């Protein structure tokens, strides 16, 4: 199921924003009663066409976004780093989240802003110390993410909170796919029409079950928390005014524009 979060014009008479729905192959959205992560998937007798609404980030984490660093060997190499022995984790604030077609704002204090295409896991229940064999039990679904990074500030600070934590630095979308099974699907980042990143998900060093087990042995995850699973090689700057698209086979595409310099 593809679950969308969206804003609809008042004249459609479908309810107040934000709304949640199930998107079908004909681009019709069956509206749901409340946020399905918390309220379950309960349709109401109303539909709207995708062309008539504005898609929002499919989830706004109420708690946190946990990110996995250097989870592709080729990316670790391009960062002049060794492959880690265990997952490297860091946090992005939930205030960094934006949705499809929203603007990534270039912060005034940075000279270089990069894209990082990533698969994102959406957590569906409170969980702690989850064994790898039961990881699927706590996953609500998957979406796309762009782990936007002020690369110069990352290098300057020696840690990643400021560089990755600016408002608008975590585009998510366009929807949550509840039946997606990560395997060898292609992941790409396309900047102004040119493919910059291209890899397959099976190249991740730490797979989804390992990531879930590791993170939940560090911290409790809550419904709606998001885990970003790392980016492959090919990261590069996004010029001011450019367009960046993250895509994964089976999950669609997430496109955002970059503002002019702050």
TORKOL-4160 file (C-alpha; in steps of 0.2 Angstrom, whole numbers, padded with zeros to 4 digits, m for minus):
262
<pt num="1" X="0000" Y="0000" Z="0000"/>
<pt num="2" X="0006" Y="0017" Z="m0004"/>
<pt num="3" X="0001" Y="0029" Z="0010"/>
<pt num="4" X="0002" Y="0048" Z="0006"/>
<pt num="5" X="0000" Y="0063" Z="0017"/>
<pt num="6" X="m0007" Y="0078" Z="0008"/>
<pt num="7" X="m0015" Y="0095" Z="0008"/>
<pt num="8" X="m0031" Y="0098" Z="m0001"/>
<pt num="9" X="m0040" Y="0114" Z="m0007"/>
<pt num="10" X="m0055" Y="0118" Z="0004"/>
<pt num="11" X="m0067" Y="0118" Z="m0010"/>
<pt num="12" X="m0065" Y="0099" Z="m0012"/>
<pt num="13" X="m0074" Y="0097" Z="0004"/>
<pt num="14" X="m0063" Y="0082" Z="0010"/>
<pt num="15" X="m0058" Y="0088" Z="0027"/>
<pt num="16" X="m0044" Y="0099" Z="0036"/>
<pt num="17" X="m0026" Y="0097" Z="0032"/>
<pt num="18" X="m0015" Y="0087" Z="0034"/>
<pt num="19" X="m0025" Y="0072" Z="0027"/>
<pt num="20" X="m0019" Y="0054" Z="0024"/>
<pt num="21" X="m0024" Y="0042" Z="0011"/>
<pt num="22" X="m0021" Y="0026" Z="0001"/>
<pt num="23" X="m0015" Y="0030" Z="m0017"/>
<pt num="24" X="m0020" Y="0017" Z="m0030"/>
<pt num="25" X="m0013" Y="0014" Z="m0048"/>
<pt num="26" X="m0026" Y="0026" Z="m0055"/>
<pt num="27" X="m0020" Y="0040" Z="m0045"/>
<pt num="28" X="m0035" Y="0040" Z="m0034"/>
<pt num="29" X="m0033" Y="0043" Z="m0016"/>
<pt num="30" X="m0044" Y="0034" Z="m0003"/>
<pt num="31" X="m0044" Y="0045" Z="0012"/>
<pt num="32" X="m0040" Y="0038" Z="0029"/>
<pt num="33" X="m0046" Y="0042" Z="0046"/>
<pt num="34" X="m0032" Y="0050" Z="0055"/>
<pt num="35" X="m0013" Y="0045" Z="0054"/>
<pt num="36" X="m0012" Y="0027" Z="0050"/>
<pt num="37" X="0004" Y="0025" Z="0060"/>
<pt num="38" X="m0005" Y="0029" Z="0076"/>
<pt num="39" X="m0023" Y="0025" Z="0071"/>
<pt num="40" X="m0022" Y="0011" Z="0060"/>
<pt num="41" X="m0027" Y="0010" Z="0041"/>
<pt num="42" X="m0046" Y="0015" Z="0042"/>
<pt num="43" X="m0053" Y="0021" Z="0026"/>
<pt num="44" X="m0068" Y="0033" Z="0025"/>
<pt num="45" X="m0080" Y="0035" Z="0011"/>
<pt num="46" X="m0071" Y="0049" Z="0002"/>
<pt num="47" X="m0059" Y="0050" Z="m0012"/>
<pt num="48" X="m0049" Y="0063" Z="m0021"/>
<pt num="49" X="m0037" Y="0063" Z="m0036"/>
<pt num="50" X="m0019" Y="0065" Z="m0034"/>
<pt num="51" X="m0018" Y="0079" Z="m0047"/>
<pt num="52" X="m0029" Y="0090" Z="m0036"/>
<pt num="53" X="m0019" Y="0089" Z="m0020"/>
<pt num="54" X="m0002" Y="0094" Z="m0014"/>
<pt num="55" X="0009" Y="0080" Z="m0007"/>
<pt num="56" X="0017" Y="0083" Z="0010"/>
<pt num="57" X="0031" Y="0073" Z="0019"/>
<pt num="58" X="0023" Y="0056" Z="0022"/>
<pt num="59" X="0028" Y="0057" Z="0040"/>
<pt num="60" X="0034" Y="0070" Z="0052"/>
<pt num="61" X="0043" Y="0061" Z="0066"/>
<pt num="62" X="0037" Y="0066" Z="0083"/>
<pt num="63" X="0053" Y="0060" Z="0091"/>
<pt num="64" X="0068" Y="0058" Z="0080"/>
<pt num="65" X="0077" Y="0054" Z="0063"/>
<pt num="66" X="0091" Y="0041" Z="0066"/>
<pt num="67" X="0104" Y="0041" Z="0052"/>
<pt num="68" X="0117" Y="0028" Z="0047"/>
<pt num="69" X="0134" Y="0035" Z="0041"/>
<pt num="70" X="0146" Y="0027" Z="0029"/>
<pt num="71" X="0135" Y="0012" Z="0025"/>
<pt num="72" X="0141" Y="0009" Z="0008"/>
<pt num="73" X="0159" Y="0004" Z="0005"/>
<pt num="74" X="0162" Y="0015" Z="m0010"/>
<pt num="75" X="0155" Y="0030" Z="0000"/>
<pt num="76" X="0167" Y="0027" Z="0014"/>
<pt num="77" X="0181" Y="0027" Z="0002"/>
<pt num="78" X="0176" Y="0043" Z="m0006"/>
<pt num="79" X="0176" Y="0051" Z="0011"/>
<pt num="80" X="0194" Y="0044" Z="0014"/>
<pt num="81" X="0187" Y="0033" Z="0028"/>
<pt num="82" X="0188" Y="0015" Z="0032"/>
<pt num="83" X="0173" Y="0003" Z="0032"/>
<pt num="84" X="0165" Y="0004" Z="0050"/>
<pt num="85" X="0165" Y="m0012" Z="0060"/>
<pt num="86" X="0148" Y="m0007" Z="0067"/>
<pt num="87" X="0134" Y="0005" Z="0061"/>
<pt num="88" X="0139" Y="0024" Z="0064"/>
<pt num="89" X="0123" Y="0033" Z="0070"/>
<pt num="90" X="0119" Y="0051" Z="0072"/>
<pt num="91" X="0103" Y="0061" Z="0074"/>
<pt num="92" X="0094" Y="0074" Z="0062"/>
<pt num="93" X="0080" Y="0084" Z="0071"/>
<pt num="94" X="0062" Y="0082" Z="0065"/>
<pt num="95" X="0062" Y="0101" Z="0061"/>
<pt num="96" X="0073" Y="0096" Z="0046"/>
<pt num="97" X="0059" Y="0087" Z="0037"/>
<pt num="98" X="0051" Y="0094" Z="0021"/>
<pt num="99" X="0041" Y="0085" Z="0008"/>
<pt num="100" X="0041" Y="0083" Z="m0011"/>
<pt num="101" X="0044" Y="0099" Z="m0021"/>
<pt num="102" X="0048" Y="0109" Z="m0006"/>
<pt num="103" X="0063" Y="0121" Z="m0006"/>
<pt num="104" X="0079" Y="0116" Z="0002"/>
<pt num="105" X="0085" Y="0132" Z="0010"/>
<pt num="106" X="0104" Y="0136" Z="0008"/>
<pt num="107" X="0110" Y="0141" Z="0025"/>
<pt num="108" X="0120" Y="0158" Z="0026"/>
<pt num="109" X="0134" Y="0150" Z="0035"/>
<pt num="110" X="0138" Y="0136" Z="0022"/>
<pt num="111" X="0148" Y="0137" Z="0006"/>
<pt num="112" X="0144" Y="0119" Z="0000"/>
<pt num="113" X="0128" Y="0110" Z="0002"/>
<pt num="114" X="0127" Y="0092" Z="m0004"/>
<pt num="115" X="0114" Y="0079" Z="m0008"/>
<pt num="116" X="0114" Y="0061" Z="m0001"/>
<pt num="117" X="0101" Y="0049" Z="m0008"/>
<pt num="118" X="0095" Y="0036" Z="0005"/>
<pt num="119" X="0082" Y="0023" Z="0008"/>
<pt num="120" X="0072" Y="0028" Z="0024"/>
<pt num="121" X="0063" Y="0016" Z="0036"/>
<pt num="122" X="0047" Y="0022" Z="0045"/>
<pt num="123" X="0045" Y="0014" Z="0062"/>
<pt num="124" X="0027" Y="0008" Z="0066"/>
<pt num="125" X="0028" Y="0004" Z="0085"/>
<pt num="126" X="0037" Y="0007" Z="0101"/>
<pt num="127" X="0052" Y="m0005" Z="0101"/>
<pt num="128" X="0068" Y="m0008" Z="0111"/>
<pt num="129" X="0081" Y="m0022" Z="0109"/>
<pt num="130" X="0073" Y="m0029" Z="0093"/>
<pt num="131" X="0083" Y="m0045" Z="0087"/>
<pt num="132" X="0087" Y="m0044" Z="0069"/>
<pt num="133" X="0075" Y="m0059" Z="0065"/>
<pt num="134" X="0061" Y="m0049" Z="0071"/>
<pt num="135" X="0065" Y="m0032" Z="0063"/>
<pt num="136" X="0051" Y="m0033" Z="0050"/>
<pt num="137" X="0038" Y="m0033" Z="0065"/>
<pt num="138" X="0042" Y="m0015" Z="0069"/>
<pt num="139" X="0043" Y="m0008" Z="0052"/>
<pt num="140" X="0028" Y="0002" Z="0045"/>
<pt num="141" X="0035" Y="0005" Z="0028"/>
<pt num="142" X="0049" Y="0013" Z="0018"/>
<pt num="143" X="0051" Y="0030" Z="0009"/>
<pt num="144" X="0064" Y="0040" Z="0001"/>
<pt num="145" X="0076" Y="0053" Z="0009"/>
<pt num="146" X="0089" Y="0065" Z="0005"/>
<pt num="147" X="0101" Y="0068" Z="0019"/>
<pt num="148" X="0106" Y="0085" Z="0014"/>
<pt num="149" X="0123" Y="0090" Z="0021"/>
<pt num="150" X="0133" Y="0106" Z="0023"/>
<pt num="151" X="0149" Y="0098" Z="0019"/>
<pt num="152" X="0161" Y="0112" Z="0023"/>
<pt num="153" X="0153" Y="0113" Z="0041"/>
<pt num="154" X="0154" Y="0094" Z="0043"/>
<pt num="155" X="0173" Y="0095" Z="0039"/>
<pt num="156" X="0175" Y="0111" Z="0050"/>
<pt num="157" X="0165" Y="0104" Z="0065"/>
<pt num="158" X="0172" Y="0086" Z="0065"/>
<pt num="159" X="0155" Y="0080" Z="0070"/>
<pt num="160" X="0138" Y="0081" Z="0060"/>
<pt num="161" X="0124" Y="0089" Z="0070"/>
<pt num="162" X="0126" Y="0106" Z="0063"/>
<pt num="163" X="0130" Y="0101" Z="0045"/>
<pt num="164" X="0115" Y="0089" Z="0044"/>
<pt num="165" X="0103" Y="0098" Z="0055"/>
<pt num="166" X="0097" Y="0113" Z="0047"/>
<pt num="167" X="0079" Y="0116" Z="0043"/>
<pt num="168" X="0074" Y="0108" Z="0026"/>
<pt num="169" X="0089" Y="0096" Z="0027"/>
<pt num="170" X="0078" Y="0080" Z="0027"/>
<pt num="171" X="0067" Y="0079" Z="0012"/>
<pt num="172" X="0056" Y="0064" Z="0013"/>
<pt num="173" X="0043" Y="0056" Z="0001"/>
<pt num="174" X="0033" Y="0055" Z="m0009"/>
<pt num="175" X="0024" Y="0041" Z="0000"/>
<pt num="176" X="0026" Y="0027" Z="0012"/>
<pt num="177" X="0026" Y="0010" Z="0004"/>
<pt num="178" X="0021" Y="m0003" Z="0016"/>
<pt num="179" X="0025" Y="m0019" Z="0005"/>
<pt num="180" X="0042" Y="m0014" Z="m0001"/>
<pt num="181" X="0055" Y="m0027" Z="0002"/>
<pt num="182" X="0073" Y="m0020" Z="0001"/>
<pt num="183" X="0084" Y="m0031" Z="m0010"/>
<pt num="184" X="0094" Y="m0026" Z="m0025"/>
<pt num="185" X="0083" Y="m0011" Z="m0031"/>
<pt num="186" X="0093" Y="0003" Z="m0039"/>
<pt num="187" X="0095" Y="0019" Z="m0029"/>
<pt num="188" X="0099" Y="0035" Z="m0039"/>
<pt num="189" X="0102" Y="0054" Z="m0036"/>
<pt num="190" X="0099" Y="0065" Z="m0052"/>
<pt num="191" X="0105" Y="0083" Z="m0051"/>
<pt num="192" X="0098" Y="0094" Z="m0065"/>
<pt num="193" X="0095" Y="0079" Z="m0076"/>
<pt num="194" X="0112" Y="0071" Z="m0073"/>
<pt num="195" X="0114" Y="0055" Z="m0063"/>
<pt num="196" X="0126" Y="0057" Z="m0050"/>
<pt num="197" X="0123" Y="0042" Z="m0038"/>
<pt num="198" X="0119" Y="0025" Z="m0044"/>
<pt num="199" X="0120" Y="0009" Z="m0034"/>
<pt num="200" X="0109" Y="m0005" Z="m0028"/>
<pt num="201" X="0102" Y="m0007" Z="m0010"/>
<pt num="202" X="0111" Y="m0024" Z="m0008"/>
<pt num="203" X="0127" Y="m0015" Z="m0007"/>
<pt num="204" X="0123" Y="m0008" Z="0010"/>
<pt num="205" X="0136" Y="m0014" Z="0023"/>
<pt num="206" X="0124" Y="m0016" Z="0037"/>
<pt num="207" X="0107" Y="m0023" Z="0031"/>
<pt num="208" X="0090" Y="m0017" Z="0037"/>
<pt num="209" X="0088" Y="m0031" Z="0051"/>
<pt num="210" X="0106" Y="m0027" Z="0058"/>
<pt num="211" X="0102" Y="m0008" Z="0058"/>
<pt num="212" X="0086" Y="m0011" Z="0067"/>
<pt num="213" X="0094" Y="m0022" Z="0080"/>
<pt num="214" X="0109" Y="m0010" Z="0083"/>
<pt num="215" X="0099" Y="0006" Z="0084"/>
<pt num="216" X="0086" Y="m0002" Z="0096"/>
<pt num="217" X="0100" Y="m0008" Z="0107"/>
<pt num="218" X="0105" Y="0010" Z="0109"/>
<pt num="219" X="0089" Y="0019" Z="0110"/>
<pt num="220" X="0070" Y="0016" Z="0111"/>
<pt num="221" X="0061" Y="0019" Z="0094"/>
<pt num="222" X="0044" Y="0027" Z="0094"/>
<pt num="223" X="0030" Y="0026" Z="0081"/>
<pt num="224" X="0034" Y="0037" Z="0066"/>
<pt num="225" X="0053" Y="0038" Z="0070"/>
<pt num="226" X="0063" Y="0037" Z="0054"/>
<pt num="227" X="0079" Y="0028" Z="0050"/>
<pt num="228" X="0090" Y="0034" Z="0036"/>
<pt num="229" X="0101" Y="0019" Z="0030"/>
<pt num="230" X="0116" Y="0028" Z="0022"/>
<pt num="231" X="0121" Y="0034" Z="0005"/>
<pt num="232" X="0131" Y="0027" Z="m0009"/>
<pt num="233" X="0146" Y="0035" Z="m0018"/>
<pt num="234" X="0143" Y="0050" Z="m0029"/>
<pt num="235" X="0139" Y="0064" Z="m0017"/>
<pt num="236" X="0142" Y="0081" Z="m0024"/>
<pt num="237" X="0137" Y="0099" Z="m0021"/>
<pt num="238" X="0120" Y="0106" Z="m0026"/>
<pt num="239" X="0122" Y="0123" Z="m0035"/>
<pt num="240" X="0110" Y="0136" Z="m0029"/>
<pt num="241" X="0094" Y="0135" Z="m0039"/>
<pt num="242" X="0097" Y="0117" Z="m0044"/>
<pt num="243" X="0085" Y="0102" Z="m0044"/>
<pt num="244" X="0089" Y="0086" Z="m0036"/>
<pt num="245" X="0079" Y="0070" Z="m0037"/>
<pt num="246" X="0081" Y="0054" Z="m0027"/>
<pt num="247" X="0074" Y="0038" Z="m0033"/>
<pt num="248" X="0073" Y="0020" Z="m0029"/>
<pt num="249" X="0065" Y="0006" Z="m0040"/>
<pt num="250" X="0047" Y="0003" Z="m0032"/>
<pt num="251" X="0047" Y="0018" Z="m0021"/>
<pt num="252" X="0045" Y="0032" Z="m0034"/>
<pt num="253" X="0055" Y="0048" Z="m0035"/>
<pt num="254" X="0057" Y="0063" Z="m0023"/>
<pt num="255" X="0061" Y="0080" Z="m0031"/>
<pt num="256" X="0066" Y="0096" Z="m0022"/>
<pt num="257" X="0074" Y="0112" Z="m0028"/>
<pt num="258" X="0088" Y="0122" Z="m0019"/>
<pt num="259" X="0086" Y="0140" Z="m0015"/>
<pt num="260" X="0097" Y="0154" Z="m0020"/>
<pt num="261" X="0112" Y="0157" Z="m0008"/>
<pt num="262" X="0107" Y="0162" Z="0010"/>
